[in-house]
Amino acid sequence: MKEKGKRKKEKVKSPDASGFAIGVDLGGTNLRIAAVDEGGKLLEKITTDTGIARPRDEVIAEMCRAIQALAKKRKADGKLAGVGVGVPGIIDLKSGMLRGSPNLAGWHDYPVREEIERRLGTRVMLENDANAAALGEKWLGAGREVDDLCMITLGTGVGGGIVLGGRIWHGMTGMAGELGHITVEPEGPPCGCGNRGCLEQFASAKAIERMSRETAAGGNAPALARVAAKRGFSSETVCQMAEAGDSAAQEIFGRVGRALGIVLAGLVNTFNLPMYVIGGGVADAWEMFSPAMLEEVRRRSFVYVATCSGASGPKTVITRARLGSDAGLFGAARLALQGLRG
Amino acid sequence: MKEKGKRKKEKVKSPDASGFAIGVDLGGTNLRIAAVDEGGKLLEKITTDTGIARPRDEVIAEMCRAIQALAKKRKADGKLAGVGVGVPGIIDLKSGMLRGSPNLAGWHDYPVREEIERRLGTRVMLENDANAAALGEKWLGAGREVDDLCMITLGTGVGGGIVLGGRIWHGMTGMAGELGHITVEPEGPPCGCGNRGCLEQFASAKAIERMSRETAAGGNAPALARVAAKRGFSSETVCQMAEAGDSAAQEIFGRVGRALGIVLAGLVNTFNLPMYVIGGGVADAWEMFSPAMLEEVRRRSFVYVATCSGASGPKTVITRARLGSDAGLFGAARLALQGLRG
């Protein structure tokens, strides 16, 4: 177990920072750890193959070892302000435990934060990965110029994070920002969360694959049917087909955009924020889904119409994320620097 | 014009407060003005028949006269902290102007706040009436024990107000909280806001009347058809019929509850607040729509399920408003006491 994690290291020159934090992004297949200074400069980044799918104790041991090694190595960069850990699950703010999630077997009702703190002897902030990504984008990405933003992350599932006044809005128990489970179609496809027609059922990678198979089964999309039958078929394949002009694939991204637009319109009418950011792997298909998305927001939100690019006064910006998969890593480090509990 | 406003006065004994504010609620048919002390005690309330449907200059003149008379009269109660005015319209925070609204002909692009301030020589806070009601409920009503709440007001239309950290969440331009225009049914009835299937199209008094007429026209609800054909038919009539056991009328309130539940579930998943308050005249039909509403929230929000009365830890409360039509009046006074601009 000890030497299992393959490491790729990226060294960056040390800045003159007065302190730094360590951000951790615990994904499905790998664990990434970065030292980031107060100015947002990446000091060093490590990637190991110990993702959350591996046994819990193994993941925690590897994580703590890597954090300690990195902290020791970066001692010259100043004081370690703390450690932030982004995790793909629902976190109970108070207890620092994960609530049940399909991807988190064995982590439920286990005192994750406490256990990491005990091993490291330092303060640890545990955070939902989409919340961490939203904070990362606010700090160093698309949202640098605003104090408030809402981010939707389109990955295997759909996550969300809300930043108000520069800080993550956690809500009462840390469960705020579950934007992927807002209803789009009241009688739509059932969702793992218990609801039907959630945004996640239309705008996640899994949903794109499901919709593609449904379309293929309909018999009127032969090219899509051929591709969908192959091994390794994924939402990226559908995106490539849409880009190449396949109308069935384009139609699927139209549905992605429409669902996102319905939810964004509701968020704009609710929050009236200066910025909404779309991130996650599926956001790479931005060109394919954003026209339908923006058309839908315009049609469904008079608050957007009153504040979009054609209007006078402050603007509502709907944009792509800028930090890619590093958003959560930076956000986790930022959390530690902010000293937020949770 | 001078002596037109009929006044009903309610005197209350003066407290030992160090100051007071004047709250104004400018409704469709009347204008209500109250002096409220810092402890939330109502010192005096005046109602005139000069509502926002009357000519703009007449309304403003009457309002200012009544405010001045009340301020003079309550001089012994301490310093006048300011004046808050709740208006049924979208307010531009920065300019203090009203944005267009079907009920506000002649008020659009007119510097309402500036004009009132000029006449009174005192600071004036102009606020959307649903926002003011939400703040009133937080201060003295259902939300006294919480810092954060979301309120939906079911009146002729559907409004909303969000209170975070004890203050109204205005958003970037003061347009936040337009919860009545969140999409419930993407292909539902067209709404005046430009969208389709807004909450307002299912949960407002007007929507209840429309749905009743539609049901009556269907031919399978003879009792409802008889009532709907009469003069003075209103949502209250439908509520009385539902209470008396008419299944068609009950079905309509089931639809009201379902739509509210869909929107509330999204709000719970988004905000994770301790409290959601339902107010406005239609909330009097609480017993008729709340079972369907709560069932829908439970089905559609795992955040609610994790925090509802059966779960351990902090609770999500969904409840009726407590202050009735005075919520906006108290909230407007509170705004002035908080010294919030807008």
Interface residues (C-beta under 8 A of the other chain):
Chain A: I90 D92 K94 R99 D148 G160 I162 L164 W169 H170 G171 M172 T173 G174 M175 A176 G177 E178 L179 H181 I182 T183 V184 E185 P186 C193 G194 N195 R196 R258 I262 A265 G266 L267 N269 T270 F271 N272 L273 P274 R299 R300 S301 F302 V303 V305 A306 T307 G313 P314 T316
Chain B: I90 D92 K94 R99 D148 G160 I162 L164 W169 H170 G171 M172 T173 G174 M175 A176 G177 E178 L179 H181 I182 T183 V184 E185 P186 C193 G194 N195 R196 R258 I262 A265 G266 L267 N269 T270 F271 N272 L273 P274 R299 R300 S301 F302 V303 V305 A306 T307 G313 P314 T316
